[in-house]
Amino acid sequence: MNSEPSARSLALKSQLQDFMDEHIYPAEAAFNEHMSTTDNVWAPPPLLTELKAKARAAGL
């Protein structure tokens, strides 16, 4: 039985890590600030909508 990840899964992992490093981790402070100052914590912050669009555009 082959327990090694496929080339495709390794490429996706690398792409995801790059996306996290470039977009998600730097946005954590802004996200936390928004969540601590908003009246409605259940409404998605605009930043989240932007990040989702960037992730889709990157094929994630």
NUDOTI-679401 format. One line per 5 residues: for each residue x, y, z of N, C-alpha, C, CB. Coordinates in steps of 0.1 Angstrom, whole numbers, padded with zeros to 4 digits, always signed. Atoms other than C-alpha are relative to their C-alpha. Glycine has a CB too. Layout:
BEGIN
X:Y:Z:X:Y:Z:X:Y:Z:X:Y:Z ~ ... $
END
This chain:
BEGIN
+0008:-0012:+0000:+0000:+0000:+0000:+0009:+0012:+0000:-0010:+0000:+0012 ~ -0008:-0012:+0001:+0014:+0034:-0010:-0006:+0011:+0009:+0000:+0005:-0015 ~ +0005:-0010:-0010:+0011:+0059:+0019:+0006:+0014:-0003:+0004:-0004:+0014 ~ -0006:-0013:+0004:+0030:+0087:+0001:-0011:+0009:-0006:+0012:-0002:-0010 ~ +0010:-0009:+0007:+0009:+0118:-0009:+0003:+0001:-0015:+0001:+0014:+0007 $
-0001:-0001:+0015:+0003:+0122:-0046:+0007:+0014:-0003:-0013:-0001:-0007 ~ -0006:-0012:+0004:+0021:+0149:-0065:-0010:+0012:+0000:+0006:-0001:-0015 ~ +0011:-0010:+0000:-0012:+0168:-0069:-0003:+0005:+0014:-0013:-0006:-0006 ~ +0002:-0004:-0013:-0018:+0168:-0032:+0011:+0008:+0006:-0003:-0012:+0009 ~ -0011:-0007:-0004:+0017:+0180:-0025:+0000:+0014:-0006:+0013:-0007:-0003 $
+0000:-0013:+0007:+0013:+0208:-0050:-0011:+0009:+0007:-0003:-0001:-0015 ~ +0011:-0008:-0007:-0021:+0219:-0034:+0005:+0004:+0014:-0012:-0009:+0001 ~ -0004:-0004:-0013:-0005:+0218:+0000:+0010:+0012:+0000:+0007:-0012:+0007 ~ -0009:-0011:+0001:+0023:+0241:-0011:-0007:+0012:-0004:+0011:-0004:-0011 ~ +0007:-0012:+0005:-0001:+0264:-0029:-0008:+0006:+0012:-0010:-0004:-0011 $
+0008:-0004:-0012:-0023:+0265:+0003:+0009:+0007:+0010:-0007:-0011:+0006 ~ -0010:-0006:-0009:+0007:+0272:+0025:+0004:+0014:-0004:+0012:-0009:+0003 ~ -0004:-0013:+0005:+0018:+0301:+0003:-0011:+0010:+0001:+0004:-0002:-0015 ~ +0011:-0009:-0002:-0017:+0315:+0003:-0002:+0004:+0014:-0013:-0007:-0005 ~ +0001:-0003:-0015:-0019:+0313:+0041:+0011:+0010:+0004:+0001:-0013:+0008 $
-0011:-0009:-0004:+0015:+0330:+0045:-0002:+0014:-0006:+0013:-0006:-0005 ~ +0001:-0013:+0006:+0007:+0358:+0020:-0013:+0007:+0003:+0000:-0002:-0015 ~ +0013:-0007:-0002:-0030:+0365:+0028:-0006:-0002:+0013:-0009:-0004:-0011 ~ +0008:+0003:-0012:-0045:+0348:+0058:+0007:+0005:+0013:-0002:-0015:+0001 ~ -0007:-0004:-0013:-0019:+0352:+0086:+0002:+0015:+0001:+0014:-0006:+0000 $
-0001:-0014:-0001:-0013:+0389:+0078:-0014:+0007:+0003:+0006:+0007:-0012 ~ +0014:-0006:-0002:-0051:+0395:+0080:-0006:-0003:+0014:-0009:-0005:-0011 ~ +0005:+0004:-0013:-0055:+0379:+0114:-0003:+0012:+0010:+0009:-0010:+0007 ~ +0001:-0012:-0009:-0050:+0412:+0133:-0012:+0008:-0004:+0013:+0009:+0000 ~ +0011:-0008:+0005:-0075:+0431:+0111:-0013:-0008:+0003:+0001:+0003:-0015 $
+0012:+0008:-0003:-0100:+0402:+0115:-0004:+0001:+0015:+0002:-0015:-0004 ~ +0003:-0001:-0014:-0097:+0402:+0153:-0004:+0014:+0004:+0013:-0004:+0008 ~ +0004:-0014:-0003:-0100:+0440:+0154:-0015:+0002:-0004:+0009:+0010:-0007 ~ +0014:-0001:+0004:-0132:+0438:+0134:-0010:-0007:+0009:-0001:-0006:-0015 ~ +0008:+0008:-0008:-0146:+0411:+0155:-0002:+0006:+0014:+0005:-0015:+0002 $
+0001:-0006:-0013:-0139:+0430:+0187:-0008:+0013:+0000:+0014:+0002:+0006 ~ +0006:-0013:+0000:-0155:+0462:+0175:-0014:-0001:-0007:+0008:+0010:-0008 ~ +0013:+0001:+0007:-0186:+0449:+0155:-0011:-0002:+0009:+0001:-0011:-0011 ~ +0012:+0002:-0008:-0221:+0449:+0168:-0006:-0014:-0003:-0010:+0011:-0003 ~ +0006:+0013:+0004:-0230:+0417:+0149:+0012:-0010:-0003:-0009:+0002:-0012 $
-0011:+0009:+0003:-0204:+0390:+0153:-0003:-0012:-0009:+0005:-0006:+0013 ~ +0005:+0011:+0009:-0225:+0366:+0132:+0001:+0004:-0015:-0014:-0004:+0003 ~ -0001:-0005:+0014:-0222:+0388:+0100:+0014:-0002:-0004:-0005:+0015:-0001 ~ -0014:+0002:+0005:-0192:+0379:+0079:+0007:+0013:-0002:+0000:-0009:-0013 ~ -0007:-0013:+0002:-0166:+0407:+0079:+0003:+0002:-0015:+0012:+0001:+0009 $
-0004:-0002:+0014:-0158:+0423:+0045:+0013:-0006:-0003:+0000:+0015:-0003 ~ -0013:+0006:+0002:-0123:+0411:+0049:-0001:-0015:-0004:+0009:+0001:+0012 ~ +0002:+0014:+0003:-0135:+0375:+0049:-0005:-0002:-0014:-0010:-0006:+0010 ~ +0005:+0001:+0014:-0154:+0380:+0016:+0011:+0002:-0010:-0011:+0011:-0002 ~ -0011:-0003:+0009:-0123:+0395:+0000:+0010:-0012:+0000:+0008:+0012:+0005 $
-0009:+0012:-0001:-0101:+0365:+0012:-0006:-0012:-0007:+0003:-0003:+0014 ~ +0006:+0011:+0007:-0126:+0340:-0001:+0001:+0002:-0015:-0015:-0001:+0004 ~ -0001:-0003:+0014:-0126:+0357:-0035:+0014:-0003:-0005:-0004:+0014:-0003 ~ -0014:+0002:+0004:-0088:+0356:-0036:+0003:-0015:+0000:+0010:+0007:+0010 ~ -0002:+0015:+0000:-0088:+0319:-0026:-0006:-0007:-0012:-0005:-0006:+0013 $
+0006:+0005:+0011:-0112:+0311:-0053:+0008:+0003:-0013:-0015:+0005:-0002 ~ -0008:-0004:+0012:-0092:+0330:-0079:+0013:-0008:-0001:+0003:+0015:+0001 ~ -0013:+0008:+0000:-0061:+0311:-0068:-0003:-0015:-0002:+0007:+0002:+0013 ~ +0003:+0014:+0002:-0079:+0278:-0073:-0001:-0008:+0012:+0010:-0006:-0009 ~ +0001:+0007:-0012:-0083:+0270:-0037:-0014:+0000:+0005:+0009:+0007:+0011 $
END
